[in-house]
Amino acid sequence: MQNQRITITIKHSDKNIPLKSFISITSRTVSLLEGVDRESSPEHNLSAEWRISQVSMHSPLQLTLEAASIVQDEKMIIRNIAKPFIEDINRLERGERPKIFTPNMERRAKSMVAILSLDGVSAIQFESDGAEAKPTQHLAAYVDADLKQYAPYYEVGSVEGRLEIISVKGKDTVQLQDFRSGIEVTCNVSAIQLEEAKELLRKRVVVRGRVKYIRKRPQVIVDVFDIRELKDSKHAPQPEDIGRVDLTGEIDPVDYLRGDYCNKIG
């Protein structure tokens, strides 16, 4: 892959841009570029570091960064970073879900555009190999809305699963896999509840308490109210135990639907 470059343009109401704003924009840009680099790798490592290749101090200020291989090896290939970065910035600007940016990266993008209108900074622009992005406060508004789903919330509820782990390391906890979501849920328990849980190890249980949810999925039961065993399905009522259900008062269903039963009664 050819050398990757990205040019950052910062427009300011004055010819002299405050150093604090310049550092804030460039550092967040590099952080996001490194995030794209890491998220593009199964090993979550970096393939490149970003170096200044050109600076123009004329208004507006332009800074060009170039990706350099971290490992000085001809076989080391720098991943495609600059273009996916610009594409995700544009997606956020349009109010669309980014493909690579994580929630933390979205927050960094929001903090970057938060500098707009502060200290006289009027515009930020990114350009790389013909692709460009001009983030505005629309990006920040979408990130606020998008990240609400990641914010944890608490409510009283229950988790059903097989009690698999009991731990006394740090806090007394029990762990089970929630049947409904398929994820492991850790439950903080009291000393009495811990003793009760020992008798329920490897059994199907329901744990009720104050549950911490993230994206509508239970993560931790902060305060456990009670733990009880779920009986196996063979102990539940069976169809043959219910008996015949009579909805027509012993009147033939056909006659009931026709209304003939009124004549028969008379």
Secondary structure, 3 states (H helix, E strand, C coil): CCCCEEEEEEEECCCCCCHHHHHHHHHHHHHHHHHHHHHCCCCCCCCEEEEEEEEECCCCEEEEEEEEECCCCCCCCCCCCHHHHHHHHHHHHHCCCCCCCCHHHHHHHHHHHCCCCCCCEEEEEEEECCEEECCCHHHHHHHHHHHHHHCCEEEEEEEEEEEEEEECCCCCEEEEEECCCCCEEEEECCHHHHHHHHCCCCCEEEEEEEEEEECCEEEEEEEEEEEEECCCHHHCCCHHHHCCCCCCCCCCHHHHHHCCHHHHHC
